[in-house]
Amino acid sequence: MPPKPPHVPDTIPPAAPTGPTPNDFASFYLYGLTTTPYQQSTDFDKFGELYKLVVGAHGGFSIASSFHPYQLLNPAGVSVWYTAFAQFYAQPSRIEMFGEMTLEKTPFLVVPPASFAEYHVWPDARLTHAENPIFSRYVPFVIPFLVRKAPAALRWDAEVAAAGADRERLSWYLEAVKEAMQFLQPAPALLLGFGEFDEQHPEQLIEKFMNCRELLR
């Protein structure tokens, strides 16, 4: 039998892993009202405290800013959550990071591009002053989180379910969340709730603020 050419390997090496996909993550946010919605911080420890309090034992990312809803999508319609995933995917260590998120439930911090400082009013313009002047006095804000999907409930959902009709217990938890977000959205910021962002239906976020409008009059 003729010898095998030296350039032919004995075995075919496995393909290099390509890493996680956007479908491995879900987009969540705290939302409320403030006077200055666009605030930045790179305080990893403070973001970690807020993440653990709201998201719980799930790997993922805090996004190092709060935003007005009309800052969440760039002119091309790409969200700050998808951009955070793209920034993560560009990291050479993404496989190791994804493993830490999955096995050790590690939260990371990602700084959004400066381009998200710009406002881009959506076709649904109900949060503008022209449509609803009340939102120039009580300005909507969002604090986004990109979370590794997992079967376990997020801490916010678990706390709300555990509190049930016990308003005192729920009040304690909400006060803890408000205290934890002070470094990014200090008083007089008002926390309204927590939700999941639907890339296909961003207007659902606007609806949450509209549902609170009557309380502000």
N, C-alpha and C positions, 0 to 999 in steps of 0.2 A: 504494500500500500504506500503510495507516495506520501511524503511528509506534509503535514498541514502547513499552509503558508503562515509565517510568523505573525502576520497582522490580524489573523482571525482568532478571536478570543474563545476560550473553552466554553464559556457560558455567555449568554446575552445579558448585559447588566440591566437591572430594573430601571424603568423610566424614573426620572427625577420627580418627586412629588410636586404637584402644582399648587397645593395649599387649599385652604377653605374657599368657599364661594359665598356670595351675598345671602344665599338661602340658609346659611348656617347661623344667621343673625336676625334679630328683630329690632325694630326702631321704637324706642320709648321716650317719654318726656314727662317732666313736671311742667305745669303751666300755672300762670297766675297773672297778677296785675302789678304794675310798678310805675315809676316815673322815668326810669332809664333802663330800657330793656337790654341794650347791647353792652354787656360787661364781660371782661376777660379776666382769667386768673390762670396761673400755672402752678398753683399750690397743690401738689400731688396728694399730700396727706389729707387736706380738706376735701378734695374731690373724692378720695377714697372713702372717707367717713360718710359723705353724702351717698355715694354709690352703694355702700354696704347697707345703709339705712333704708334706701328706697328699693334697690334691686335685690340685695341680699347675696346669697352664696351662688352667684352665677358669674362666670367670666365675661369679659367684655371691655367696653371703653366708656369712660367719661369723655365728653367733648368739651374742651376747655373754654367755654363761653356760654353766656345766655344770649338769646336772640329775640327780636321781634319775629312773629310768624312770617312776615314778608321778607325776612332774611334767610329763611330756611332752604329756599330753592334759588339756584343761580339762573341766569337768563336762559340757559339751555334746559332748565327743568331738572337739573341734577341736585339731589338733596344733600344737606350737610351730613346725613347719616351715610349715604352711599359714598360720599367723598371720604369720610373717615375710614370706611372699609377699603377704599382704593389706596389711601395712605398706608394703612396696615399691610395691604397686599404687596406694596412696593418694598417692604422691609425684607432684607435678606434672611432675617431670623423669623419670618412669619410662621413657619412650621413649628418651631419651638414655642413661639408665643401662643399659637393656637392650642398646642398641647397643654400649656400652662392654664389657659382659659378653661379647657375641657376637664382636665384632671384635678387641678388645684384651685379652680374657680378664681383665677387671678384677674383683677381689674387693672387696666392700663389707662393712660391718659394720652389723648391725641389733640394737637393744636390745629384748629381749622385754618384753612387759607384765609388771607386777609380779604380776598374777594367777597367773602360772605358778610363783610361789613356793609355792603351795599344793599339797599332796599329794592325789591322788585315786586311791585303790587301784582297779585294774582288776578286772573279773571274774576274771581270772587273777591270783590273789593270791600266787603262789609266791615272790615276793621279799619278803614281809612276815616279820617276826620270828615270828609265830604259825605260819606254814607252814614256814619254814626259818630257825631262829635264827642260822645261820652268817652270814646277810646283815645281821645287826645288828652284827657285828664287822667283816666285809668288806662295805662298803656299795657297791652298784652306782652307777656314774655314767655319764653320756653327754655327749659334746660334739657338738652337732649342726652340720651344714653344709647349706645349700640351694644346689644346684649346677645351673648352666645345662647342660642336656643337650647333648652333643656326641659325635661318633663316637670321638674319641681316648680311650684308657684313662686312668683316674685314676692319679695318681702312685703311690698305695699299691699298686694292682693291678699297675702296671708294675714296681715295685720287687720285689714278691713274685715275679712271673713271671721277672724277670731273675735273681733270686738262685737260683731253682731249688733244688737240693740244697745250695747253698753257704750253710751256716748262719752262717758268719762275716760274709758280706756282708749277709745279712738282719738279723743282730744289730746291725750298725753302723747300719742304717737305722732299726730300731726304737728304738735308743738315741737317735738324733737326734730322733725324734718325741717320745719321753718327755721329752727335754730341752726341746723347744720348747713342751710343754704345762705346764711347771713354773709358769708365771705364773698359771695357772688351776687346775691340779691338781698341787700340789707333792708331794714325797715325804711319806709313804710310798705315794702313789697307784701302783697297778699297772695298766699298760696291757694289755688283753686282746686287742683287735683292732679291726676296722673293718667296717662293714656298711651296708646300705641299708635304710631304714625303709619298711615296707609299711603304708600307712594302713589297708588292709583286713584286715591280719593282724598287729596290733601284738604279739601273743603270740610271734611269731618272735624278737623282741628278748629277751623273757624267756627263751626257750629257749637263747639264747647264754650267758646267765649260768648257767643250770641245767647246761649242758654242762661248765662249769668248777667246779661245786660240789665234786666229789670231790677236786679238787686242793687244796682249802682245809682239808681235815680233818687 
